[in-house]
């Protein structure tokens, strides 16, 4: 092992970010605004206030300020689990026999088991500051629901979590962690909301989707003036909060004069990936680096690699504002694969715009290849990765093997967003040789595309 760079690079509390990084302020092309579905006009703050917390709306609409201060109460809560380690993957490098240097930013060292607590803490804080009594949300694999339950318990808020039904069945103990922190968990789609009942009537055997769960959570929030909906991915303010990942990674690597050549992350809604690449992307846009950014999604839910760049609803019930993003259509029902946090029909407008402008390359990977990489990583690095994170591991390994074939020594950074200890049913299926790779057909995709709204902004798809 080369002792020049330690296996784990830790920052001190004093080195933790005091400001979030707003990559929108550096983007040459801003993503188009959200549209009010009733008027098809750009959303104003007043349009969004019944759904979201006021401070989060201000951050969502902020395209000018590159740096936004992190309130002291949030920084203090961050200290319970941050800074997170930046790891040089020496043992993975040795296993692959590659000249590449591989680094990963590990976000699993907290009870939620993932990066989600970075935004959960911020959104719970702003809800409490606004005087709200409760919030609602959705969760796929359960990391976001767990993180928000932790944050709501800390700041004193009630929480209802609509959990994608197939995930609640696959991960009953994740559900129990959420309940342990005092939140109420409802498998989605459910009979508790009009949106849920409508979806169940149309798809009685469905395992649910993040779009379904979002629709139910938004409906529940709109029923009370003292409640708001909070989202764990997709939106701009969530990527803003997740920028602590990229800021810490950048600070840690700069201690040793390292600038990555390639930055890789898994993509579901885009928050962890956007947070990891944000500070590096700002420099890339300014011509200060030539980093390649690779976003990895499941082949079973290929929103960027096979989707359309169009205005679409963020939920299946078509109640949310329309966002310009890569989408499979709000009515797309993904297969019940094990990367629950990546089963979303759309992609962050920020990430989508950066992909559209050529700054990000998206790739889609089949489930068996993902778990093959997960097992290899676990055996040499000692961490059982979440299935979502293993998508990034797979591509990082592939890029390192390219370096071996080419004889090049590139520096690769990827995001290890969380642990897989609640995903043992998935690991069992892989170990038993029973895992299948589902890839939607063109006919499957067309069913989803048919649900993309027909409007003047989407005239090219009509």
C-alpha positions in Angstrom: 0.0 0.0 0.0 1.3 3.4 -1.0 1.6 5.4 2.2 1.7 8.8 0.5 -2.1 9.1 0.6 -3.8 7.5 3.7 -6.5 4.9 3.3 -9.0 7.2 4.9 -8.8 11.0 4.7 -10.8 12.7 7.5 -11.5 16.4 7.8 -11.8 18.2 11.1 -15.1 19.8 12.3 -13.5 23.2 11.5 -13.0 22.0 7.9 -16.7 21.2 7.4 -18.5 23.4 4.9 -20.1 26.5 6.3 -21.9 27.2 3.0 -23.7 25.0 0.5 -22.7 25.3 -3.2 -25.3 26.3 -5.7 -24.2 25.0 -9.1 -27.1 26.8 -10.8 -25.2 30.0 -10.4 -22.4 28.7 -12.6 -24.5 26.9 -15.2 -24.4 28.5 -18.7 -27.9 27.3 -19.4 -30.5 27.3 -16.6 -33.0 24.6 -16.7 -36.5 25.8 -17.7 -38.7 26.8 -14.8 -41.4 24.6 -13.2 -44.8 25.1 -14.7 -48.1 25.5 -12.8 -50.3 22.7 -14.2 -53.4 24.9 -13.9 -52.0 27.8 -15.9 -49.0 26.3 -17.7 -47.1 29.4 -16.6 -43.8 29.5 -14.7 -44.4 28.7 -11.0 -44.1 31.6 -8.5 -43.2 31.3 -4.9 -47.0 31.7 -4.1 -47.7 28.7 -6.3 -45.3 26.5 -4.4 -46.1 27.7 -0.8 -49.0 25.3 -0.2 -46.7 22.4 -0.8 -43.1 23.3 0.3 -41.4 25.1 3.1 -40.8 28.8 2.4 -37.1 28.8 2.8 -36.7 25.7 0.6 -38.7 27.5 -2.1 -36.4 30.5 -1.9 -33.4 28.1 -2.4 -35.3 26.3 -5.2 -35.7 29.6 -7.1 -32.2 31.0 -6.4 -30.1 31.1 -9.6 -27.7 33.9 -8.6 -26.0 33.1 -5.3 -23.2 30.6 -5.7 -22.8 30.1 -1.9 -25.7 29.9 0.5 -24.9 29.9 4.2 -25.7 26.7 6.3 -27.5 27.8 9.5 -25.6 27.1 12.7 -28.3 24.7 14.0 -28.0 22.6 10.9 -24.2 22.6 11.0 -24.4 21.5 14.6 -26.7 18.6 13.7 -24.3 17.7 10.8 -21.5 17.3 13.4 -23.3 14.1 14.7 -22.4 12.3 11.4 -20.1 14.6 9.4 -17.5 15.0 8.1 -17.7 11.7 6.3 -14.6 9.8 5.2 -13.0 10.0 1.8 -11.4 6.6 1.2 -8.5 5.6 -1.2 -9.7 2.2 -2.4 -6.2 0.5 -2.3 -7.6 -3.0 -1.9 -10.0 -2.5 -4.8 -7.2 -1.2 -6.9 -5.1 -4.3 -6.0 -7.9 -6.7 -6.8 -8.4 -5.1 -10.2 -4.6 -4.9 -10.8 -5.2 -1.4 -12.2 -2.8 1.6 -12.4 -5.8 3.8 -11.7 -6.3 5.6 -8.4 -9.8 5.0 -7.0 -11.4 7.1 -4.3 -14.8 7.0 -2.8 -16.8 9.3 -0.6 -18.6 7.2 2.0 -21.9 8.6 3.2 -23.1 5.5 5.1 -21.7 6.3 8.6 -25.0 7.3 10.2 -28.1 5.4 11.3 -30.0 6.3 8.1 -27.2 4.4 6.3 -27.0 7.0 3.5 -26.4 10.6 2.3 -30.1 11.4 2.8 -29.6 13.0 6.2 -27.8 15.9 4.6 -31.0 17.3 3.2 -33.4 15.8 5.8 -31.7 17.9 8.5 -32.0 21.0 6.5 -35.7 20.6 5.5 -36.8 19.5 9.0 -35.0 22.6 10.4 -36.7 24.9 8.0 -40.1 23.3 8.6 -39.7 23.8 12.4 -38.5 27.3 12.0 -41.6 28.1 9.9 -43.8 26.9 12.8 -45.1 23.8 11.1 -46.3 20.8 13.1 -45.8 18.0 10.6 -44.4 17.0 7.2 -45.1 14.3 4.7 -42.8 12.5 2.3 -42.3 9.4 0.1 -39.4 6.9 0.3 -38.3 4.2 -2.1 -35.6 2.0 -0.6 -36.2 3.6 2.8 -33.0 5.6 3.3 -34.8 9.0 2.8 -37.7 7.9 5.1 -35.2 6.9 7.8 -33.2 10.0 7.5 -36.2 12.3 7.7 -37.6 10.4 10.6 -34.3 11.0 12.4 -34.3 14.7 11.6 -38.0 15.1 12.5 -37.4 13.4 15.9 -34.4 15.8 16.5 -36.3 19.0 15.6 -39.7 17.9 17.0 -42.0 17.3 14.0 -44.6 14.7 13.2 -44.0 12.7 10.0 -46.0 10.5 7.6 -43.9 8.4 5.2 -45.5 6.9 2.1 -43.1 4.0 1.3 -43.2 2.3 -2.1 -45.1 -0.9 -1.5 -42.6 -3.3 -2.9 -39.8 -1.8 -0.9 -41.8 -2.0 2.3 -42.3 -5.7 1.6 -38.6 -6.3 0.7 -37.3 -4.2 3.7 -39.6 -4.6 6.7 -36.8 -3.8 9.1 -36.0 -0.5 7.3 -39.7 0.3 8.0 -39.2 -0.5 11.7 -36.3 1.9 11.9 -38.5 4.7 10.6 -41.2 3.8 13.1 -38.6 3.6 15.9 -37.9 7.3 15.3 -41.6 8.1 15.7 -42.8 8.3 12.1 -45.9 6.7 10.6 -45.2 4.5 7.5 -47.9 3.8 4.9 -47.2 1.4 2.0 -47.9 3.1 -1.3 -50.2 3.1 -3.2 -52.7 3.0 -0.3 -56.4 3.4 0.3 -55.7 6.4 2.5 -55.6 9.0 -0.3 -57.6 9.6 -3.5 -54.4 9.4 -5.5 -53.6 6.0 -4.0 -57.1 4.6 -4.6 -57.0 5.8 -8.2 -53.7 4.1 -8.9 -54.8 0.9 -7.2 -57.9 0.8 -9.3 -55.9 1.3 -12.5 -53.0 -1.0 -11.4 -54.4 -3.4 -8.8 -51.3 -5.6 -8.7 -48.7 -2.8 -8.7 -45.8 -2.8 -6.3 -45.9 1.0 -6.4 -43.4 3.7 -7.6 -41.8 6.8 -6.3 -44.3 8.8 -8.5 -47.2 7.1 -6.7 -45.8 7.7 -3.3 -45.1 11.4 -4.1 -48.7 11.9 -5.2 -50.0 10.5 -1.9 -47.6 12.5 0.2 -48.5 15.8 -1.6 -52.2 15.1 -1.2 -51.8 14.5 2.5 -49.7 17.7 3.0 -52.3 19.8 1.2 -55.0 18.7 3.6 -53.5 20.8 6.5 -52.2 24.3 6.8 -49.7 23.2 9.4 -48.1 20.5 7.2 -45.8 20.6 4.2 -44.4 18.1 1.8 -40.6 17.5 1.8 -38.8 15.7 -1.0 -35.5 13.7 -0.7 -34.3 14.1 -4.3 -34.9 15.7 -7.7 -35.4 19.3 -6.7 -32.7 22.0 -6.8 -32.7 22.7 -3.1 -32.0 19.1 -2.3 -29.0 19.0 -4.6 -27.9 22.3 -2.9 -28.0 20.6 0.5 -26.2 17.5 -0.8 -23.3 19.7 -2.1 -21.6 19.1 1.3 -20.6 15.7 -0.2 -18.7 17.2 -3.1 -17.3 20.1 -1.0 -15.9 17.7 1.6 -14.5 15.4 -1.1 -12.8 18.3 -2.9 -11.3 19.6 0.3 -10.0 16.2 1.3 -8.4 15.4 -2.1 -6.9 18.9 -2.4 -4.9 18.2 0.8 -2.9 15.7 -1.4 -3.0 17.6 -4.6 -5.5 15.3 -6.3 -8.0 16.4 -8.9 -10.1 13.5 -10.2 -10.2 12.7 -13.9 -13.5 10.9 -13.6 -16.4 11.4 -11.1 -19.1 8.8 -11.0 -22.4 8.5 -9.1 -25.6 6.5 -9.1 -28.7 8.4 -10.4 -32.3 7.9 -9.2 -33.7 11.4 -8.7 -30.2 12.9 -9.0 -29.6 14.4 -5.5 -26.5 12.5 -4.4 -24.9 12.6 -7.8 -25.7 16.3 -8.2 -24.3 17.0 -4.7 -21.1 15.1 -5.4 -20.3 16.7 -8.8 -21.6 20.2 -8.0 -18.3 21.9 -6.8 -16.3 20.1 -9.5 -18.9 20.9 -12.2 -18.7 24.6 -11.4 -15.0 24.5 -12.1 -15.6 22.4 -15.2 -18.0 25.0 -16.6 -15.5 27.7 -15.9 -12.8 25.7 -17.8 -10.7 25.0 -14.7 -10.7 21.2 -15.1 -11.5 18.6 -17.7 -13.3 16.0 -15.5 -15.6 13.4 -17.1 -18.8 13.0 -15.1 -20.7 9.7 -15.4 -24.1 9.1 -14.0 -25.3 5.5 -13.6 -28.9 4.3 -13.6 -30.6 0.9 -13.6 -31.3 -0.6 -17.0 -34.8 -1.3 -15.6 -35.6 2.4 -15.1 -33.5 4.2 -17.7 -34.9 7.7 -17.4 -31.8 9.5 -18.9 -30.4 6.9 -21.3 -33.8 6.0 -22.9 -36.1 8.8 -21.7 -37.3 12.0 -23.3 -36.1 15.5 -22.3 -39.6 17.0 -21.8 -41.9 18.7 -19.3 -43.5 16.1 -17.1 -45.3 15.8 -13.8 -43.1 14.7 -10.8 -45.8 12.4 -9.5 -48.1 9.8 -11.0 -51.4 11.6 -10.0 -50.4 14.6 -12.0 -50.8 17.1 -9.2 -47.3 18.5 -8.9 -45.8 21.3 -11.0 -44.3 20.2 -14.3 -40.5 20.0 -14.5 -38.3 19.9 -17.7 -36.3 16.7 -17.2 -35.4 13.4 -18.7 -38.4 11.3 -18.1 -40.0 7.9 -18.9 -43.4 9.5 -18.4 -45.1 10.0 -15.0 -47.3 6.9 -15.7 -44.2 4.6 -16.1 -44.4 1.7 -13.7 -40.9 0.4 -13.1 -40.2 -3.3 -12.4 -39.6 -4.2 -8.8 -35.8 -4.4 -8.9 -33.7 -4.1 -5.8 -32.4 -0.6 -6.4 -35.4 1.0 -4.8 -34.0 4.5 -4.5 -33.3 4.6 -8.3 -36.9 3.6 -9.4 -38.0 7.1 -10.4 -39.5 8.0 -13.7 -37.6 11.3 -14.0 -34.3 13.0 -13.3 -33.3 16.2 -11.5 -33.8 19.2 -13.8 -30.3 20.3 -12.9 -28.7 17.0 -13.8 -31.0 16.7 -16.8 -29.9 20.1 -18.2 -26.2 19.3 -17.6 -26.7 15.9 -19.4 -28.5 17.7 -22.2 -25.6 20.2 -22.5 -23.0 17.5 -22.7 -21.4 17.8 -19.3 -22.6 14.4 -18.1 -22.6 11.0 -19.7 -25.3 8.6 -18.5 -25.0 4.8 -18.6 -27.5 2.1 -17.6 -26.5 -1.1 -15.9 -28.3 -4.5 -15.5 -29.0 -5.8 -12.0 -26.7 -8.8 -12.0 -23.7 -6.8 -13.1 -24.4 -4.4 -10.3 -24.5 -7.1 -7.6 -21.4 -8.8 -9.1 -19.6 -5.5 -8.4 -21.2 -5.1 -5.0 -19.9 -8.5 -3.9 -16.4 -7.9 -5.2 -16.3 -4.5 -3.5 -17.6 -5.9 -0.2 -14.9 -8.6 -0.2 -12.0 -6.3 -0.7 -13.1 -3.0 0.9 -15.1 -4.5 3.8 -18.3 -2.5 3.3 -21.6 -4.0 2.1 -22.9 -1.4 -0.3 -26.4 -0.4 -1.0 -27.7 -1.7 -4.4 -28.0 2.0 -5.5 -24.4 2.7 -4.7 -23.2 -0.5 -6.4 -24.3 1.0 -9.7 -21.5 3.6 -9.3 -19.1 0.9 -8.1 -19.7 -1.2 -11.2 -18.8 1.7 -13.6 -15.9 2.8 -11.4 -14.5 -0.8 -11.7 -15.1 -0.8 -15.5 -13.3 2.5 -15.9 -10.4 1.2 -13.8 -10.2 -1.8 -16.0 -10.1 0.4 -19.0 -7.1 2.1 -17.5 -5.4 -1.3 -17.1 -6.0 -2.1 -20.7 -4.8 1.3 -21.9 -1.9 1.6 -19.4 -3.3 4.9 -18.2 -3.2 6.2 -14.6 -6.4 8.1 -14.1 -7.9 9.2 -10.8 -11.4 8.0 -10.3 -13.8 9.3 -7.6 -17.2 7.8 -6.9 -20.0 8.2 -4.4 -20.7 5.4 -2.0 -24.1 6.7 -0.9 -25.0 4.1 1.7 -24.9 0.6 3.1 -26.8 -2.5 2.1 -27.6 -4.1 5.4 -31.4 -3.8 4.8 -31.0 -5.2 1.3 -30.1 -8.7 2.3 -33.1 -10.2 0.5 -31.5 -8.8 -2.7 -28.1 -10.2 -1.8 -29.8 -13.6 -1.0 -31.5 -13.6 -4.4 -28.2 -12.9 -6.2 -26.3 -15.5 -4.1 -29.0 -18.1 -4.9 -28.7 -17.4 -8.6 -32.3 -16.3 -8.8 -31.8 -12.6 -9.8 -33.2 -11.6 -13.1 -32.4 -8.6 -15.4 -35.5 -6.8 -16.6 -35.0 -4.3 -19.3 -38.2 -2.5 -20.5 -39.1 -3.0 -24.1 -39.9 -0.2 -26.5 -43.6 -1.0 -26.0 -43.1 -0.7 -22.3 -41.5 2.7 -22.7 -44.2 3.9 -25.1 -46.8 3.3 -22.4 -44.9 5.7 -20.2 -44.2 8.2 -22.9 -48.0 8.4 -23.6 -48.4 9.9 -20.2 -46.1 12.9 -20.9 -48.4 16.0 -20.9 -49.5 17.3 -24.2 -48.7 21.0 -24.1 -47.0 23.6 -26.2 -43.8 23.1 -24.3 -43.8 19.5 -25.4 -45.0 20.0 -29.0 -42.1 17.9 -30.4 -43.5 14.8 -28.6 -47.1 15.1 -29.6 
